[in-house]
Structure formats: C-alpha cells, structure tokens
Amino acid sequence: MILNEEQKYQIAKDAVKHWDIEVKDLSLLPIHSENEVFKLEDVKGNIFALRIHRFGYHDLEELESEHIWTSYLKKSGLNVPEFINTKSEKPYKKIYIKNSEDFRYVGIVKWIKGETLEDLILKDRSESSISNIFERLGELIAQFHITSIDWDPPKGFKRHSWDEEGLMGDDPTWGRFWEIKYASNEQRSRLIHIQHNLYEKLKNLTKGNYYSMTHADMNWGNVLIEGQKLSVIDFDDCCFGWHAGDLANSIWNTDPQFASIHEISKDALVRGYKSLRNDSDQVIKDLDLFYLVRCLQILKWVEDREKEIGDIEPIIDSILRPAINRAIEMEII
C-alpha cells in the first residue's frame, strides 16, 4: 500500500503517543527517502526525526538489529543517529493504518544538524573544497570500519549480507538487474555474463578484516556536515559487506555535472581512508570493483521505482552503457 499524506500523518500522530514526548510541531519532510521522515519538535525545543519505515524491506528483528549496531557505533564515538526508546523501552512501535490491517514500524531518533554533502558540493565544486570534504569522509569511513571489525553481533542479530549471493547471486537483495526491461537483448546477454563472472570473483574475494557490518548506502544525501563535524544518517541498508563497498558508494554518481570532480573526490577519499587505516591496501584495490557493483545494483533499484520517478529509460541508459564499458575495461567480460 502506498501511503497518502493523511495516512502518513495518522501513523505519525498515533505513534508519537507511545513516546514520552510532548509534541509542539510535527511536519513531513519533502525529501526523497525510502522511508517517510517527519521533523518533530517538543515543547522544550528538542528536535527529533520520526521515521515511518517502508513495508516489507525489514522485519522487526532486522530493525532492532539496526538499532543495536548504531547504538554500538554511537557509544564508540561516531556521529550517528541516537535512538529514543518508547515508554516501554523499545526502539520501534508497530502502528496500524486506520481502517486497515496494514501497518508500519515507527522509530524516533535525535535530530542531527548539518547540510548534506550533496548540498555542499552544489555550492562549491572547487578542487580545494572537494578534496577537503572527501578526505574527511575517507577518515570517517575508516573509523566506521575499524570500529566494526572486532565487533561481535549478539545472539539474534539479523541483517542481510551483501556477499556474493546478496550482490550477484540468483536472487540478489536489490533484484535481478540483468532482467531489466530497458535493455537490449545484447545488453541483457552481457549483463548475464557480467553477473556470472562477478559472482565468481566475489566468491573468491578475501573477507577477514575487510568484511563486517557496513553502512552500505553512504551516498551524498546521507552524510551531514556541520563545520568540521561529519555525521552519517539513514542506516536502512546497513548490512554485512566488504568495506570497499562503502568507499565506492560514497563517490558513486552518474550525473554529468559531477563528472569533473570524480577523480578528485576518489583520490581524496582514499587519502583520508589510508591515513587512519594501516591495512587498507586490499580495500583500496577493490574500490573500482565495487563501483561497478553499485552501478549494476542501481539498475534494478531504478526500475523498481518507475512509478515514483517517471521516465526512467534515459536514467537506465546513462548507467547501463558506462557500466558495461567499465566491465569490459576491467576485463570482467
């Protein structure tokens, strides 16, 4: 069920009753997100983000596991969302849609101040600014990985895995990208070949200290910057995966207006990452591989959102052709 605005507000208003929060203002944010996000202000002036989680992507165990991992990151000193528990000391509450058996899970976190990385890039694309921001982002991602390597998930912890099966198996988490409708027969044949070869490549890829819980979607809209402080939000896709994936996702962008900053941002990201992580050679080596993986994942992600996006054929083409060329250059096919 696609929620209309009335239903979104109904869920949010019913949900907040289960928290010890006296509401002053509740407003739906006009942002592109998989989840519905409200800005919530209480009578004391405290600000929170109330999230209505999309139906069907995660069950309650998976959502509670997200809470467990982000709480660990927060206690370790990383700037991530801090959960506010309900009156019954739970991080989420199931809320039913009025006159329906359908429901959504709702959670509330403290508001994190800052501009998105995307907004800052749009304001200033000078080499010095891009280098500074992405070097700091590389340092932040290194902190995430160093913190997560030795973390042991508790019993019952449940998140998906972006291993060879989750990324390139017969039923990958984001769907069978080689079956997208806006691809020619020749392109589809090449995608099948790429999928098969990448599966074998990932199957033999070293895990060890290069694989742990990862954010998995550190795109430019999920990084907030306030002065020298960098924060990361939206852990909806967090999962077990290779560390190189986080680096690749943080520079992934196919918009032509940002083509000129790709190499600058990549070099700065790597420089920042290596400055804090000594054993980074394997992660850096695999960055280009996971950039290709991200391109392929996004193909199916875009197709699944055709109703919301509209005309997706040009978008698919702008991702598909370079992805196949990249695979040829990398001798994947």
N, C-alpha and C positions, 0 to 999 in steps of 0.2 A: 504494500500500500504506500503510495506517495502522499505525504502529509501536506495538507493545505495550511495556510498561515493560522487559521483559527485552531486547528488541531495542535499545531506546534506550541501555541501559547497555552492551550489547555493542559498539555503534558507538562510544560514548564511550571505553570502555576500549581498544578496538583503535586508535582514533585517537590518543590521547594518547601512545602508544608512538613516534609519529613526531615528537614534540616533545622538546626537551631539558629535560623537566620530571619531577622525581621526585615522584610523587603521594603525598600524605598522606591527602586526603579528596576524594571525588567524589560530589556529590549533585544529583539532578534537582530543579530549582526548580518549585514548584507555581504557576506564573504563566501567565496567558493570553498566548500568543505564537504567531505563525505558525511559529516555529522552536522546537525543543526546546533549552532552555538549562540547562546544568549549572554549578554553582559548584564550582570546582576550587581546592584549596589544596595547595601543595607543602610539602616538609619544612622549607623555610626560612620558612614563614609567608606567602609571597606568594599572593595570591588572583587568580584568573582566571575569565573566563566562557568556557565551551566551548559553541559553538553548532552544533547539527545542523540544517543548512538544509533547508527543506521541498523536496520533489521537484517539479521541473517549473516552478518560478517563474523561476529564473535558471540559466543555464548557467555554466560555469566562467569564461568571458570576462567575463560580467557581474559575477560575484562578485569577480573580480580587479580589475575597474574600480571597484567599491565601495571596495576596499582602497586603490587609487591616490588616489581623491578624499579619503577620510577621512584618509589619511596627509598629504596636502597641507593639509587643514584643521588637523590636529594641529600640523604644523610652523609654521602661521600663527598659532598661539597659542590656538586654540579647544579647548574641553574636550569631546573626542570619544574614542571607543574607540581604543586603541593596539594594533595587531595584533602578535602574537608569531609569527614565522615558524617553520616546521618545521625539522628538522635539515638538510633540503635547500634551505633558504631560500625556501620557498613559503608563501603565506598560507593555503592550503587543502589539504586532503587528501581524496581520494576513498576512502570506506570502504564495503565491501560488507557487506550483511546476511548473516548466517550462513545457509548452505544456500539461497542465493538469488542471482539475477543482479541484483537490485535494489541500489541504492547510494545514499549520501547524501554531500554535501560537508560537511566539518567545518572550523571555524576557531576560533582561540583569541585572545581579547583580554584586556588587563589589566582587572581589576575596577575599576569606578568607584563610589566611595562616595556615599551620599546617599539621601534619601527621594524618592519620586516626587511630582511636582506634585499628582497626584490625592490622595495620602495627606495632603499638607499642606492642601489645600483642605477635605478632610473634617474635619480637626482645627480649622480656623479659617476661617470664611467671613465674617469681619468686613470691612468696606469697606477699612480701612487695610491689612490683610494681603493681600487680593486685589489691591489697587492696587499695592502694593509688588512682589509677585511677578510680576505680568503686565507691569509697566513694565520690570522687569529682563529678562523674557523677550523683550519687544519689542526691547530693546537687543541681546540675544544674536542674535536672528533678523537684525537689521540687520547685525551683524558677519558672519554667515554669507553674506549676500547681497553685501556689499561685497567680501568676500574672494573670492567666486566669480565676480564679474562679469568680471574680467580674466584669469581662469584659462583656459588653452588645453589642452583634453584631448589627451593624447598619441596617437600613431597606434595604432589598435587598440582604443581606449577604446570600451566598449559598454554603454550603459544605455538603457532605454526613454525615450520622450518623452511627457509629458503636455501635448501641444499640442492643437489642435482634434481631430485624429484619435484621439489616445490617450485623450482625455476624452469626446468627443461624436461620434466617427466611427461608422461602421457596425460596427466591431469594437473597441470601447474596451478598454483594458488590464484593467479590472476587470469587464468584461462588459456585456451589453445590458440595462441597468436597466429599459428601457421594456417588457421582456417578462416581468417578474417575475409569478409566478402569483398572489400575494396582492394583486392589484389588480383593480378592476372594469374593465369594458370602457370606461367613461367615463374612468376614471383613466388607463388604458393609452393611450387616444387623446390625452389631454392630455400624457402623458409623451412620446409621439412628437413632438408639436408642440413641446414644450419642447426636446427633444433637437435637433430640426432648427434651431430659432431660436438656441439656444446655440452650435451648431456654426458658424453664420454669424457670430455675434457674436465668438467666439474666433478665427475665421479672420481677422477684421479688427482684432484686438486688437494693440496695439503690443508688440513684443518688445524689441529693443535692450538697454538696461541693466536691463530689468525681467524678463528671462528668462535663466536659466542653470541649472547644476546646483542642485537643491534637495533638502532632506531629504524632503519630501513626506508625512511622517507624524509631525509634531511634536505628537502628542497628549499628554494629561496623564500617560500612563504611560511616555512616552519622554523626559521631562525630569526630571533628578535634581537635587536641591538639597541642598547641604551648607553651612550658614552662608550666606555671600554668594556662594558658587560655584554656578553653574548649568552642568550638563553635559547633553549630548544623546546618547542611545543609539539602537540599532536603526535602521540605515540600509538595511534590506531593501528599502524602496520608493524610495530616492533615485533621482532621475531628472532629466532636463531639464524645466523647467517655469517657469511665471510665478511671480514672487516673492509675489504676493498669495495664492497657494495656501498657502504656508507660514503666513502670518498667519491665514488663515481656518481652517486645520486645527488651529491651536493654541488656538482658542477654541470649536471645534465640539463641541457636546454637546447631546443632546436629552433628557437625564434631567431631569424636572420639578424635582427637588430643587436643581438648579443654575440654574434659570431666573432667580433673583433676582440672580445675580452676572454675568449675560451682558453687560449694558451696562457695568458697572464694569470687567470684565476687558477688554472691547473697547477702551474709552477709554484704559485704562492701557497696553495693548499698543501702540496707535497712538502714544501719547505717548512711550513708550520708543523705538519704532522711528524716529520723526521726530527724536528728539534726537541720533541718530547718523548718520542718512542725510538729506542735504540734498535729493536729488532723489526724494523719497518720495511726491509728490502722486499720481502715476499708480497706484502700488502701493496706497495707501490708498483711492483711488477704486474700485479693482477688488475690494476685500476682500469686499463683500457678494455680488458676482457669484460669487466662488469659494467662498463659504459655501454658496450654492445648489448649486454643482457638487459639493461634498463630500456634501451631503445625497443627491443623486442617485446618486453613486458607491456610497455605503454601502448603498443598497437592494439592489443585486446582491451586494455583499460579504456581507451578512447572509444572503441566500437561499442562497448557495453553502456556508454553514456551518450549515445547518439540522440536520444530524445531530449536530454538536457542541453547538449552542445549545439545541435542543429546539423549543419552541413559539415560532416567530418571527413569527406573524401579528400579535400586538399590537405587536411591535417595528417591523415594517414599517409598520403603520398610524400609529404615533407619529412616523415620519419622513416618510412619503409625504404625508399630508394637509397638514402645515405646509409641505412643500417646494412643493406645488402652489400653496398660498396665497401663498407667498413669490414664486413665479414670476409670479403674477397681479399682486401688488403692485408688482413690478419691471417690469411690462409686457413680460415675456418672451413671454407669451401673452395 
